[in-house]
């Protein structure tokens, strides 16, 4: 038999769990969880995806940082940013 799963309720539960864990981490250790993203180029779908992840990270209490680089960025420049 097929079980129908309510994705919105499951997602809300996961988000609440992450929020609670993030708050507990910050309270117990002073550490703020974070998400850093480097996006190279100007693909609109990639920017939309990264923007969505950044908003969700902030909603969960994470520090969120996005670095946007031009498509011409060299491997060396990228490596220097993430080093």
C-alpha positions in Angstrom: 0.0 0.0 0.0 1.2 3.5 -0.8 1.7 5.9 2.0 1.2 9.6 1.1 3.7 11.9 2.8 3.0 15.5 3.4 6.3 17.1 2.3 5.5 20.5 3.7 4.9 19.1 7.2 8.0 17.0 7.0 10.1 20.0 5.8 8.7 22.2 8.6 9.6 19.6 11.2 13.2 19.3 9.8 13.5 23.1 9.8 12.4 23.3 13.4 14.8 20.6 14.4 17.7 22.5 12.7 16.7 25.8 14.3 16.7 24.2 17.7 20.0 22.5 17.2 21.5 25.8 15.9 20.3 27.7 18.9 21.5 25.0 21.3 25.0 25.0 19.6 25.2 28.8 19.9 24.0 28.8 23.5 26.4 26.0 24.7 29.5 27.0 22.7 29.0 30.5 21.4 29.5 29.1 17.9 27.2 30.3 15.1 26.6 27.8 12.4 27.3 29.1 8.9 26.9 28.5 5.2 29.4 30.0 2.7 28.7 29.7 -1.0 30.9 30.6 -4.0 29.1 31.0 -7.2 31.0 31.6 -10.5 29.3 33.0 -13.5 25.8 34.4 -14.1 23.5 31.4 -14.6 20.1 32.6 -13.4 19.1 29.1 -12.2 22.2 28.8 -10.1 21.7 32.2 -8.6 18.1 31.4 -7.7 19.2 28.1 -6.1 22.0 29.7 -4.1 19.6 32.5 -3.0 17.1 30.0 -1.8 19.7 28.1 0.2 20.9 31.4 1.7 17.4 32.4 2.8 16.8 29.0 4.4 20.2 29.1 6.2 19.3 32.5 7.7 15.8 31.2 8.6 17.5 28.4 10.5 19.8 30.8 12.4 22.9 30.3 10.3 25.3 33.0 9.2 25.1 33.0 5.4 27.7 34.5 3.1 27.7 34.5 -0.7 30.7 35.2 -2.9 29.8 35.9 -6.5 32.6 35.8 -9.1 32.6 36.4 -12.8 32.7 33.6 -15.3 36.3 34.5 -16.2 37.5 33.7 -12.7 40.6 31.5 -12.8 41.1 28.3 -10.8 43.9 30.1 -8.9 41.6 33.0 -7.9 38.9 30.6 -6.8 41.4 28.6 -4.7 42.7 31.8 -3.1 39.2 32.8 -2.0 38.4 29.5 -0.4 41.9 29.0 1.2 
